[in-house]
Amino acid sequence: MERERAATVRRMARKADPDRAIAALFAPLTARDDLFALFAFNGELARIADQVSEPGLGAIRLQWWRDALARAEAGEATGHPVADAFGSVLARRGLSRERIAGLIDARSFDIGETIMPDTRTLDAYLFDTTGGLFALAAEIVGAEGENQGLIAQAAGQAYGLVRVMRSLPVLAAKGRTYLAA
């Protein structure tokens, strides 16, 4: 069962975020499945905006993820392979709850807004989403250092902006823009 779940989570991570899934293959073997769980979790959060027709429904899904992770971390099965896998990662690794909450909370923009209001908001969004992923991945592989947060923030901003630029046509077709006026 555990092997099947790990294979499912790997497939979901590859589909949601091929770049990070490839990068995870270069991580130490002991961290790979945990990285796949993190990236699949992020992919599930990112998909919410495409799955719902109104912000209230998206907010319900974001809350479901908060609750599911809490249950999965406590050892309760949620029935969702990503929630169960990432909950297990949380229980074993003690990842930053603040970063995970920031990652979930930042996705509220995806479900409620269509235009990024200003550069400060964009920077905060990129820090919480892409930067948060870099920081959480660093925690998983055991990276340490006093500048780890600054490095994750800078990497998140750079990589996040590249991803925003790559997705401009898709976002524009949906009437959304993540570039601040």
C-alpha positions as CSV (number, residue, x, y, z in Angstrom):
1,M,0.0,0.0,0.0
2,E,2.8,2.4,1.0
3,R,4.6,1.7,-2.3
4,E,1.5,2.3,-4.4
5,R,0.9,5.6,-2.6
6,A,4.5,6.7,-3.2
7,A,4.2,5.8,-6.9
8,T,0.9,7.7,-7.2
9,V,2.4,10.7,-5.4
10,R,5.5,10.7,-7.7
11,R,3.2,10.6,-10.8
12,M,1.1,13.5,-9.4
13,A,4.3,15.5,-8.7
14,R,5.7,14.9,-12.2
15,K,2.4,15.9,-13.8
16,A,1.9,19.0,-11.7
17,D,5.5,20.2,-11.6
18,P,7.9,18.4,-14.0
19,D,10.8,20.8,-13.3
20,R,10.8,20.2,-9.6
21,A,10.1,16.5,-10.0
22,I,13.3,16.2,-12.1
23,A,15.2,18.3,-9.6
24,A,14.1,15.9,-6.8
25,L,15.8,13.0,-8.7
26,F,19.1,14.7,-7.8
27,A,18.4,14.9,-4.1
28,P,19.6,12.2,-1.7
29,L,17.6,9.0,-1.9
30,T,16.3,9.5,1.7
31,A,14.7,12.8,0.7
32,R,13.2,12.0,-2.7
33,D,9.8,10.7,-1.7
34,D,9.4,13.5,0.8
35,L,10.2,16.1,-1.9
36,F,7.7,14.4,-4.3
37,A,5.1,14.7,-1.6
38,L,5.9,18.4,-1.1
39,F,5.7,19.1,-4.9
40,A,2.5,17.0,-5.4
41,F,1.0,18.9,-2.4
42,N,1.9,22.2,-4.1
43,G,0.4,21.0,-7.3
44,E,-2.8,20.1,-5.6
45,L,-3.0,23.6,-4.1
46,A,-2.3,25.2,-7.5
47,R,-5.0,23.3,-9.2
48,I,-7.7,24.6,-6.9
49,A,-8.2,27.8,-8.9
50,D,-8.9,25.8,-12.1
51,Q,-11.3,23.4,-10.3
52,V,-13.7,25.9,-8.7
53,S,-16.1,28.4,-10.1
54,E,-16.2,30.8,-7.2
55,P,-13.9,32.0,-4.4
56,G,-16.0,30.5,-1.6
57,L,-15.6,27.0,-3.0
58,G,-11.8,27.5,-3.3
59,A,-11.7,28.7,0.3
60,I,-13.4,25.5,1.3
61,R,-10.8,23.4,-0.5
62,L,-8.0,25.3,1.0
63,Q,-9.5,24.7,4.5
64,W,-9.9,21.0,3.6
65,W,-6.1,20.8,3.0
66,R,-5.4,22.5,6.3
67,D,-7.6,20.0,8.1
68,A,-6.4,17.0,6.1
69,L,-2.8,17.7,6.8
70,A,-3.5,18.0,10.5
71,R,-5.3,14.7,10.5
72,A,-2.6,13.0,8.3
73,E,0.2,14.3,10.5
74,A,-1.6,12.8,13.5
75,G,-1.6,9.4,11.7
76,E,-5.2,9.4,10.5
77,A,-5.8,8.3,6.9
78,T,-7.5,11.0,4.8
79,G,-8.1,8.9,1.7
80,H,-6.1,11.3,-0.4
81,P,-2.7,10.0,-1.3
82,V,-1.0,13.4,-1.3
83,A,-2.5,14.5,2.0
84,D,-1.5,11.2,3.6
85,A,2.0,11.2,2.1
86,F,2.7,14.9,3.0
87,G,1.1,14.4,6.4
88,S,3.6,11.6,7.0
89,V,6.4,14.0,5.9
90,L,5.2,16.6,8.4
91,A,5.1,14.0,11.2
92,R,8.7,12.8,10.5
93,R,10.5,15.9,9.6
94,G,8.9,18.7,11.6
95,L,8.8,21.1,8.7
96,S,8.0,24.8,9.3
97,R,4.2,25.1,10.0
98,E,4.5,28.8,9.2
99,R,5.8,28.2,5.7
100,I,3.1,25.5,5.1
101,A,0.4,27.9,6.3
102,G,1.9,30.6,4.1
103,L,1.9,28.3,1.1
104,I,-1.8,27.5,1.6
105,D,-2.9,31.0,2.5
106,A,-1.1,32.5,-0.6
107,R,-3.3,30.3,-2.8
108,S,-6.3,32.5,-1.7
109,F,-5.1,35.0,-4.3
110,D,-5.4,32.3,-7.0
111,I,-9.0,31.7,-6.3
112,G,-10.2,35.2,-5.5
113,E,-8.3,37.8,-7.5
114,T,-7.6,38.2,-11.2
115,I,-5.0,41.0,-11.2
116,M,-2.0,41.4,-9.0
117,P,-2.5,44.8,-7.3
118,D,1.2,45.8,-6.9
119,T,4.8,44.6,-6.8
120,R,4.8,44.3,-3.0
121,T,1.9,41.8,-3.2
122,L,3.6,39.9,-6.0
123,D,6.8,39.7,-4.0
124,A,4.9,38.4,-1.0
125,Y,3.0,35.9,-3.1
126,L,6.2,34.6,-4.7
127,F,7.9,34.4,-1.3
128,D,5.0,32.4,0.2
129,T,4.6,30.1,-2.8
130,T,7.8,29.5,-4.7
131,G,10.1,30.7,-2.0
132,G,8.2,28.6,0.6
133,L,8.7,25.6,-1.6
134,F,12.5,26.2,-1.8
135,A,12.7,26.7,2.0
136,L,10.6,23.6,2.7
137,A,12.7,21.5,0.2
138,A,15.9,22.8,1.9
139,E,14.4,21.6,5.2
140,I,13.7,18.2,3.8
141,V,17.2,17.7,2.4
142,G,18.7,19.0,5.7
143,A,20.2,22.2,4.4
144,E,21.3,24.5,7.2
145,G,22.6,28.0,7.3
146,E,21.9,31.4,8.7
147,N,21.0,32.8,5.2
148,Q,18.7,30.0,4.2
149,G,15.6,32.2,4.4
150,L,17.1,34.9,2.3
151,I,18.3,32.4,-0.3
152,A,14.9,30.8,-0.5
153,Q,13.3,34.2,-0.8
154,A,15.6,35.3,-3.7
155,A,15.3,31.9,-5.4
156,G,11.6,32.0,-5.0
157,Q,11.3,35.4,-6.5
158,A,13.6,34.6,-9.5
159,Y,12.1,31.2,-10.2
160,G,8.5,32.4,-9.5
161,L,8.9,35.3,-11.9
162,V,10.1,33.0,-14.7
163,R,7.1,30.7,-14.1
164,V,4.8,33.7,-14.2
165,M,6.3,34.8,-17.5
166,R,6.0,31.3,-18.9
167,S,2.4,31.2,-18.0
168,L,1.3,34.6,-19.2
169,P,-0.6,33.3,-22.3
170,V,-2.5,30.7,-20.3
171,L,-3.3,33.2,-17.5
172,A,-4.3,35.9,-20.0
173,A,-6.7,33.5,-21.7
174,K,-8.4,33.0,-18.2
175,G,-8.5,36.8,-17.7
176,R,-5.8,36.7,-15.0
177,T,-2.5,38.5,-14.7
178,Y,0.1,38.0,-12.0
179,L,2.2,41.0,-13.1
180,A,1.5,44.1,-11.1
181,A,0.5,47.3,-13.0
